Amino acid sequence: MHLRRPGCLVTVLIAGSLIGGCPPQRREPVQSIAEPMPIWKAIFHFNNNADRIRGTLRATGYVDGYFADNAGKRRTFHVDGVLFFLSPRYLRFDLKKLGESQVLLGSNEMEYWVYTNDTDEWFCGRHGVPSDLPPDIPVRPDQLVDALGLNPIEVDREEDGLRPPVQRITDAFQQLLFVGKDDVFGSRVLRKELWIDRHPPHVIRRIIFRDHNGHIEMDSRLDDFRPLEPGGPLLPRVMTAEMPKSQAQLEFHIKKWKLFEQITPEAIQFRTPRQCGQP
């Protein structure tokens, strides 16, 4: 049923027989929603996009956000952002102001680290050992490396203790749900969610990370997907990551993606800093 536009009836009454009904209404294009894909096909579609990234990506742009300080007061920031990413665990995310690092997050195959200019401190951790990083660090590099939605989904083995996903269908999304065990009783707990848009081209719109009790640790929303190059893999231009437990958020607006095949896992961008006990 179509509703009459407000004011249309008044126009007809005033104009009488001079107007034969309402003027044509401008119709917005309606996006089609495809039928849900079988879970294997959804994973294949997602992995196919990720597998087309043949090297290290660099993203440049700006970052807006906020966090709660030690007194519980919200502090906002606006900084430049430079991010390097190499699947599956290699990351360097440098938040700079006037050319000076304010926050540096990094990850390689074995370790991850965080530097904060406010306290001039380094925090270091090992993948698979969540207790290594203090709970008051708002952004976990080991989660951020997945928050861009560019890592392939492993289905032939348990990934970081998570079983292969099950699927839930909603009106707008196909949600891939990953379940793991809690530390105490070994019961099954929802740990990670990937939300695939049912509108073509079926990109990842949301990634949710949960702790061992099922509480949200990071909620990453992705938007404005564009190809890296004509016919190339689709990459997000906006990533909004919310960390509700630490009352923090960052929004990365990416102006440009660029591929660097010469930046390998051994490159300086991914080298463990000496502050983490490395030479």
C-alpha positions in Angstrom: 0.0 0.0 0.0 1.4 3.5 -0.9 0.8 6.4 1.4 -0.2 9.8 -0.1 2.5 12.4 0.2 1.7 15.1 2.8 0.3 18.2 1.1 -0.8 16.4 -2.0 -4.5 16.4 -1.0 -4.4 20.1 -0.1 -3.0 20.9 -3.6 -5.8 19.0 -5.3 -8.5 20.8 -3.2 -7.1 24.2 -4.0 -6.5 23.7 -7.7 -9.8 21.9 -8.3 -10.0 20.4 -11.8 -6.9 22.2 -13.0 -4.8 19.4 -11.4 -5.6 15.9 -12.3 -4.1 14.2 -9.2 -0.7 14.4 -7.6 2.5 15.0 -9.6 4.6 11.9 -10.2 6.6 10.8 -7.2 10.4 10.4 -7.4 11.2 6.8 -6.5 14.5 5.8 -4.9 16.2 2.7 -6.4 15.5 -0.3 -4.2 18.5 -2.6 -3.4 17.8 -6.2 -4.1 18.4 -8.7 -1.3 19.7 -12.0 -2.6 18.7 -15.4 -1.2 20.9 -16.6 1.6 24.0 -18.5 0.4 24.8 -21.9 1.8 27.5 -21.4 4.5 30.2 -22.9 2.4 29.5 -20.5 -0.4 29.4 -17.5 1.9 32.8 -18.5 3.3 34.2 -19.1 -0.2 32.9 -15.7 -1.4 34.5 -14.0 1.6 37.8 -15.8 1.3 38.0 -15.2 -2.5 38.1 -11.5 -1.8 40.7 -11.8 0.9 42.9 -14.2 -1.1 43.1 -11.6 -3.9 45.3 -9.3 -1.7 48.8 -10.3 -2.9 51.0 -8.5 -0.4 51.1 -5.8 2.3 48.5 -3.1 2.3 49.0 0.4 3.5 46.1 2.6 4.4 46.4 6.3 5.1 43.7 8.7 6.5 42.6 10.2 9.7 41.2 8.8 13.0 38.6 10.3 15.2 37.7 8.7 18.6 37.4 8.9 22.3 38.4 7.0 25.4 37.9 7.2 29.2 40.9 8.3 31.2 41.8 7.1 34.7 39.3 9.5 36.2 36.5 8.1 34.0 36.4 11.4 32.0 35.8 11.0 28.2 38.7 12.3 26.1 38.4 12.8 22.4 41.1 12.8 19.7 41.7 13.6 16.0 44.9 12.2 14.6 46.4 11.0 11.3 46.5 7.3 10.8 48.9 5.0 8.9 48.1 1.3 8.8 50.1 -1.6 7.4 48.4 -5.0 7.1 49.7 -8.4 5.9 47.5 -11.4 6.4 47.1 -13.1 8.7 48.7 -11.5 11.8 51.0 -8.7 10.6 49.8 -5.2 11.5 51.2 -1.8 12.3 48.8 1.0 13.1 50.4 4.4 13.9 48.2 7.2 15.2 50.1 10.5 14.8 49.7 14.1 15.6 52.1 16.7 14.0 54.2 13.7 12.9 54.7 12.3 16.4 53.3 8.9 17.4 50.5 9.1 20.0 49.5 5.5 19.9 51.3 2.6 18.1 49.8 -0.8 17.7 51.6 -3.7 16.2 51.5 -7.4 15.6 53.5 -10.2 13.9 53.2 -13.9 13.7 54.1 -14.5 17.4 53.6 -11.2 19.4 51.7 -8.0 19.5 52.4 -4.6 21.3 51.0 -1.2 22.2 52.8 2.1 22.8 51.0 5.1 24.3 52.6 8.6 24.2 50.6 9.8 27.3 52.5 7.4 29.6 55.5 6.6 27.4 54.9 2.9 28.1 55.1 -0.2 26.0 52.7 -3.2 26.5 53.6 -6.5 24.9 51.8 -9.8 24.5 51.8 -13.2 22.8 49.1 -14.5 20.5 46.9 -17.0 22.3 47.8 -15.6 25.7 45.1 -13.0 26.5 46.4 -12.4 30.0 49.6 -10.9 28.6 48.0 -7.5 27.8 46.6 -5.5 30.8 42.7 -5.2 30.7 42.9 -1.4 30.8 44.4 -1.2 27.3 41.3 -0.2 25.2 42.4 -1.6 21.8 43.9 -5.0 21.4 46.2 -5.4 18.3 45.5 -9.1 18.1 41.8 -8.3 17.5 42.4 -5.2 15.4 44.3 -7.3 12.8 40.9 -9.1 12.2 38.7 -6.0 12.6 39.3 -5.0 9.0 37.6 -8.1 7.7 40.5 -9.0 5.3 41.7 -12.3 6.8 40.4 -15.5 5.2 38.2 -17.8 7.3 39.9 -21.1 8.3 37.4 -23.9 8.1 39.6 -27.0 8.1 40.9 -26.5 11.7 40.1 -24.7 14.9 41.2 -21.1 14.7 42.5 -19.7 18.0 40.4 -22.2 19.9 37.2 -21.4 17.9 35.2 -24.1 16.1 34.3 -23.7 12.4 31.3 -21.3 12.2 27.6 -21.9 12.1 25.2 -19.6 10.3 22.3 -17.4 11.3 20.1 -15.6 8.8 18.5 -12.2 9.4 16.6 -9.9 7.1 19.8 -8.0 6.1 22.7 -10.3 7.0 24.2 -13.7 7.0 25.9 -14.0 10.3 28.8 -16.5 10.7 29.0 -17.4 14.4 32.2 -18.8 16.0 31.9 -20.7 19.3 34.7 -21.4 21.8 35.1 -22.7 25.4 35.1 -20.7 28.6 38.2 -21.0 30.8 36.4 -22.5 33.9 33.7 -25.0 32.9 34.6 -25.7 29.3 31.1 -24.8 28.2 30.4 -23.3 24.7 30.4 -19.5 24.5 29.8 -17.3 21.4 33.2 -15.6 20.8 33.2 -14.0 17.3 30.6 -12.9 14.7 31.0 -12.0 11.0 28.1 -10.2 9.5 27.9 -10.6 5.7 25.6 -8.1 3.8 22.9 -9.9 1.9 22.9 -7.0 -0.6 25.4 -7.6 -3.4 28.4 -7.5 -3.4 28.0 -9.4 -0.1 30.8 -7.7 1.9 31.6 -8.0 5.6 29.8 -5.2 7.4 30.4 -6.1 11.1 32.8 -8.1 13.1 32.1 -8.7 16.8 34.7 -10.1 19.3 33.5 -11.4 22.6 35.3 -12.5 25.8 35.1 -15.8 27.5 31.8 -14.8 29.2 30.3 -13.7 25.9 30.6 -9.9 26.6 31.5 -7.7 23.7 35.2 -6.7 23.7 35.3 -5.0 20.2 32.5 -4.3 17.7 34.0 -3.3 14.3 31.7 -1.9 11.6 32.9 -1.5 8.0 31.6 0.8 5.3 32.2 2.4 2.0 33.8 -0.6 0.2 35.7 0.2 -3.0 38.1 -1.9 -5.2 41.8 -1.6 -4.5 42.1 -1.2 -8.3 39.7 -1.8 -11.2 38.5 -5.3 -10.8 40.6 -5.7 -7.6 39.6 -6.9 -4.1 37.0 -4.8 -2.2 38.4 -2.9 0.8 36.6 -0.7 3.4 37.2 3.0 3.5 35.6 3.4 7.0 36.2 1.2 10.0 34.5 2.1 13.3 35.7 0.0 16.2 33.8 0.3 19.6 35.2 -1.1 22.8 32.3 -0.9 25.3 34.1 -2.4 28.2 36.8 0.3 28.1 34.4 3.0 26.9 36.5 3.7 23.8 35.9 4.1 20.1 38.0 4.9 17.1 36.8 5.7 13.5 39.4 5.3 10.8 38.6 7.2 7.6 40.8 5.8 4.9 41.7 8.1 2.1 43.9 5.7 0.2 44.8 2.0 0.1 48.1 1.0 -1.6 49.7 -2.4 -2.2 53.4 -3.0 -1.4 54.6 -6.4 -2.5 58.1 -5.7 -1.3 57.1 -5.3 2.4 57.5 -8.9 3.7 56.9 -10.4 7.2 60.6 -9.6 8.0 60.2 -5.9 7.2 60.8 -3.2 9.9 57.1 -2.4 10.0 56.4 -5.8 11.7 59.5 -6.2 13.7 59.0 -6.8 17.4 60.3 -3.7 19.2 63.3 -3.9 21.5 61.0 -2.7 24.4 59.4 -6.1 24.2 62.6 -7.9 24.8 63.8 -8.2 21.2 67.1 -6.8 19.8 
